[in-house]
Amino acid sequence: MYYRRSSDRNTYHEFRISRFIKEGEKWYFFTREATKEGPFGSRFDAEQRLASYIKRMDSGFMPRDSKLSIQSPDSPRQ
């Protein structure tokens, strides 16, 4: 059953997608800030880094609109 709040104006469905994707043998995660983070060697590693990322963003030390991303230790330096 679909429930709406009285303040909801539009009737639409939000689809939740996984934040994690696998490309080849590497794992990545997407952030709410529209960045793709990785690569990571396993999904477990990606999940751990996502948890760390969320803690950092919730700490207030990094502005949410900074467009900065985290780098995996095995990512090539640019």
C-alpha positions as CSV (number, residue, x, y, z in Angstrom):
1,M,0.0,0.0,0.0
2,Y,1.2,3.5,-0.8
3,Y,0.9,6.1,1.9
4,R,1.3,9.9,1.4
5,R,1.7,12.7,3.8
6,S,-0.9,15.5,3.6
7,S,2.0,17.8,2.5
8,D,3.0,15.7,-0.4
9,R,2.0,17.3,-3.7
10,N,3.1,14.9,-6.4
11,T,2.4,11.3,-6.7
12,Y,5.6,9.6,-7.8
13,H,7.7,6.7,-6.8
14,E,11.3,6.9,-5.7
15,F,13.5,4.0,-6.7
16,R,16.4,3.3,-4.5
17,I,19.5,2.0,-6.4
18,S,22.6,0.4,-4.9
19,R,25.4,2.8,-4.2
20,F,27.8,0.1,-5.2
21,I,28.8,-1.0,-8.7
22,K,31.3,-3.5,-10.0
23,E,33.3,-2.7,-13.2
24,G,35.5,-5.6,-14.2
25,E,37.2,-6.7,-11.0
26,K,37.0,-3.3,-9.2
27,W,34.2,-1.9,-7.0
28,Y,33.0,1.7,-6.7
29,F,30.4,3.6,-4.8
30,F,28.4,6.7,-5.6
31,T,27.9,9.6,-3.2
32,R,25.0,12.1,-2.7
33,E,27.4,14.7,-3.8
34,A,27.4,13.0,-7.3
35,T,30.9,11.6,-7.2
36,K,32.0,8.1,-8.1
37,E,34.5,6.8,-5.6
38,G,37.0,4.0,-6.2
39,P,38.3,1.7,-7.4
40,F,38.4,-0.7,-4.5
41,G,39.5,-4.3,-4.6
42,S,36.3,-5.7,-3.1
43,R,32.8,-4.7,-2.2
44,F,33.7,-5.0,1.5
45,D,36.5,-2.4,1.0
46,A,34.1,-0.1,-0.8
47,E,31.5,-0.5,2.0
48,Q,34.2,0.4,4.6
49,R,35.3,3.5,2.6
50,L,31.7,4.6,2.2
51,A,31.2,4.3,6.0
52,S,34.3,6.5,6.5
53,Y,33.1,8.9,3.8
54,I,29.7,9.3,5.5
55,K,31.3,9.9,8.9
56,R,33.6,12.6,7.4
57,M,30.7,14.3,5.6
58,D,28.6,14.3,8.8
59,S,31.4,15.7,10.8
60,G,31.1,19.1,9.3
61,F,34.8,19.4,8.5
62,M,34.2,19.1,4.7
63,P,31.7,21.3,3.0
64,R,29.0,19.3,1.2
65,D,29.4,21.3,-2.0
66,S,33.2,21.0,-2.2
67,K,33.2,18.6,-5.2
68,L,36.2,16.9,-3.5
69,S,36.3,13.1,-3.6
70,I,38.3,10.6,-1.7
71,Q,41.0,8.6,-3.3
72,S,41.5,4.9,-2.9
73,P,45.1,3.9,-1.9
74,D,45.4,1.9,-5.1
75,S,44.1,4.7,-7.3
76,P,46.7,6.2,-9.7
77,R,47.7,9.7,-8.7
78,Q,46.9,12.5,-11.2
